[in-house]
């Protein structure tokens, strides 16, 4: 199956939309090339409510989440799929407003002391007009949205997902009043990424909240040193152990019939690896030179993120003895070749 994304999505900022029985969504107004139309916070249950991935720290978004609650409802649980700020920045304020406990796998994993993306220079491939447009777009972004990345401050009140996974990939459970979710540890995008499966959403269709692990509008970025390609592929395979009927990503549209889509994701990642090997077979080269050859049809504003994923693939090839850098380093700006 070819990997086909769905970019048709109306975020309806500030509105609470019931997307399935027991599931409501409020989308934050933080659209950018990495969040698509914004971060969607899901409200699960009624009466005592769980909020999944509260999103960015925007007062109007927090107000919209609170306005979505009925007079007899309260937020009792805050569930976090992973620690990127477009998912977690609103957590402290939401905790202060509601008193709810937070649930997540744990703190963020290793973070490089130097942002590797700042070292990737694609200026030779970007025209002056494109540079002008990109600079204007960047200047218009609110300061709190300009650097959405690792949230190294978040520590969950309750750690989940550390139990050995059962035959369906389930590694824990969280119970609320009138609802229950299973926890699936799905590392790859980040080492602490987890998905939540609503055990019974009232529609006889199992619902999986996939965070950034599987999104309908784009593939996930894998950012070393915390992100890992092998773990990501293993986590995708884990989702196929007990196929769910619908996926609810934090960004973009709901995914119906997701199993073929997940298989296409796996094929896509393996194809990217094959592309890199083919490029390296022509001689040593760099991430900056690989990206335009592999992602020529992708928005150039996403090339640095694509470079991070290429880098992750190169590290995986190195671990398997198939690629190496010319100076023996792990640098994202090194010259890489076949081993």
N, C-alpha and C positions, 0 to 999 in steps of 0.2 A: 504494500500500500504506500503510495506517495504521501509525503507529509504535507498536508494542506491545512493552513491555519484559517481561523475565522476572526476577521477584524470588524465584523458588524456588531456593534455594541453601543447601546445608549446608556450612559452612566446615570443620568437623572440625579445630578448632584443635590444633596440635601433631602432627598426623598427616601422614605423607607419602602422598599418593594418586597412583597412576599413572593419568593421565588420557588417555594415548595412548602408543603405542610411542615410546620415547626421551624421553617427557615426564612429569615428576613435578611435583606442586604441594604447597607447604606454605603455609598461610594464617596470617597473623599475627593475634593477638588485638587488633586496633585498630579495632573497628567504630565508626562514627559516621555522621552524615548525609552525609558527603562520601566516605567510603571504603566505604559499604555494610556488608558483613560483615567487611571487613578487606582487607589487601593480600596478594595471592597471589604468592609467589616461585616461579618455575618453574625446575626443574632439567632441563637438556637434555643428553642423551647418557649414556654410561656409561663407567666408567674415568676419563677426563678429562672433567669436567663443567662446563658453563656455568650460572651462576645469573642469571636475568633478574629485575631489580627486587627486590633483597633486602628492601626494605620498611623499617619503622620500627626504631629502635634499641631493641629489647626483648630482653634476654638469653635469655628462654625461646624466642623465635622463632629467634634465631641458633643456639641449642642444637638446636632441631628441624631446622633445615637441615643442621647437621652430622650429626645422628643419622640423617638420610635417606640418607647416603652409606654404601655398602658398604665393608668393610675395605680393599679394593683401589682405592677411588675417591678422587679429590681434586678440589677446585674449582680450575680453571685460568683461567676467564674470568668476569668479572662484567659483564653487559650491562645498560645503563641506557636505558630508553625516553625518559625526560625527568627534569628536575631539580625534582621536588616531593618534599618530605621524607618523605611516606608511601611513596615509592619508593626513596629514596636514603639516608635517615638511618643505615641499618645498614651502609652501604658501608665506612666506616673500620674498624669492628670486624671485618667479614667479611674485609677485606684483611689485617688483622693476624693473624687466625686462619689464613688460607689462603695468603697470599702471592700471590693471583691479581691479574692486571692488570684494570683497568676499561676499558670501551669505551663511548663515547657520542658524541653529535654535537659537544658542546662545553659550555662553561659556560652558566649561565642567562642569558637575555636581559635587557632593561631592566626594572628594578623601581622603582616609584614610591617616592619618599622618604617619602610619607605613604600608609598603607594606605587605598585608596579605600573599602574595605568598612566601615571604621570610621566613615565619614561618612554612611552610609545609615541613617536612623532610621525604622524601621517600627513604632515603639511605638504609634502611633495606630491600627494595624490588629491589635494583639496584646492579648488580654485579660489582666487581672491573673493569672488562673489559668494561662494559657499561659506568661506570663513566669516565674511561680513554678516551673513544671515545667521550663522550659528552663534556668533558673538552677541547679536541682538536678542536672540531667543534666550541665551544664558543670562543676559542682563535683566530680562523681564521676570525671571524666576525668583520667587521669594527666597530669602537667604536660607530658611530652614529646609528648603527642598533642593538646594544646589549640590549637596553631597550626601546622597542616600547610599549608605553602605553599612559596614558592620556596626552593630550596637554593642559595644564592649561593656556598657554599664548594666545591661539587663541581667538580672539573676532571678529565676522563677521562685516563687514562694514554695511551690511543690514541683519537684522533678518527676517527670513521667517518661516512659518509653525505654527504661533500662532493663526491664525484664526480658528473659530469653524469648524470642519470637516463636509463636506456635506455627502450625502448619499453614496457616493463612497469613502469616507475617505480622500478626497482632502481638504487641509487646507491652500491653497495659490497657487500663480502662479508667475512665473518669465518670462518676455518676452524679447527676444533679437531680433536682426534684422534677420528675416527669420526663427526664431524658437521660440518655447514656451514650457516651462515645468511646469507641475503641481507639487505641493509640498505635500507630505504625511508625517505627523509626525508619526514615528514608533519607539517609545521608547522601551527599553528592553535590548539590547546589551549595549547601553548607553542611558541616559535620553534625550539627544539632537539628537538622530539619526533621520534622515529624508531620504526618498527616493524621487527620481525625475522621473516623467513620461513625456517622450517626447510626446507632444500632437499629432504631425504628423511627423513621420520619413520618409514619402514618400513611405513606403512599405505596407501601410494598416495593419501593425502589430504594436500594441502598445508596446512601449519599456519602461521598468522600470529599473532605475539604483538603485540597492538595497544595495550598500555599503557592510556592513558586516551583514545586517539583514538576508538575505538569500543568501548563497553561494552554488555552486554546488559541491565543493570538500570536505566540512566539515560543521559541525554545528557551530553556533556562540557561543562564550564564553560569559557568563553573569557574570559580576564582581561587586559584592556589594562594596561600598554602592551605586554606581551610577546605576549599572545594576539591573534589576528586572524581575523575572520570569513571574509574572502575567502580567506586562506590555508587555513583549515580546510575550506571547501567544495572548494577545488582539491585538497586532500589526500584528501578522500573520493572525488573523481572519480578520483584516481590509483589508489586501491585497486581500482577497477572495471576497470582496464586488464588486469589478470591476476587474475581472481577466484580466491580461495582457498576451500577447502572448509570450513575451520573457523577461527574466531578464538579466541584465548586472551587475554582481557583480564586486566589485573592485578587488577581487582575484579569479583567476581561470576561468573556461570556462563559456560561455553563457548558460543559462538555457532555453531550449525550453519546451513548454507545462508545465509551472511551477505550475499550480493550484494543480495537484495531489501531486507534490513534497512538496508544502506548507502544505497540509493536512498531509502528512507523517511526516513533521517537528513537527506539533502539536501533533500527536500521539506519536512521539518519546519523546518529552518533558514530556508528561503525563506518558509514560512508565518509564522514569527516576524517576519520583516522586514515582510511585508504587514500583520500585526497592528499593528506599531509605526506604520507609515505611516497606517493607518486611525485610530489613536488620535490621532496628531498632526494629522490633518485636522480634528479637532474643536477644535483650538486648542493653544497651547503648554502644555507640562506637564513634569513631572520624572520621573526614574527611579523615585523612591519612589512616585509615583502610578501609574506604568505597571505596575509589577510585580504589585500585587494584581489588576489587571484581566486580566493575561495568565496569572498563575500562581496563581489563586485556589484551584485544586484541588491545589496542591503544598504539601508540608510547609513551614510558615513558617520553620523553622530553616534552610531552603535559600534563603530569599528574598534574602539578601544576595548569595549566589552568583548567583542569577537576575538580580539587579540588575547584576552585573558583565557578564553576557551581554547584557542589554538595552543597557548602556552600549557594549559592543563593537559591537552592531548600529548604534547611533546614530553612532558614529565612522565606520563603514563608509558609512552613508547620507550623512554629511557629506563624506566623501572623494569620493563620487559626485555631490555637489552637490544632494542631495535633502533634507537636514536641516541645521539650524544651531542653535547656542545663542544665547540672547538677548543675552549679553554678549560673544560671540565667543570664549569660552574653550573649553577641552576638559574642563571639570570634570564629574565624575560627579554633582555636585549642582546643575548649571546647569539653567535652564529651556530646554527644547528645543522647536523647532517645525519645520514644513516650510520648506524654502528657497524 
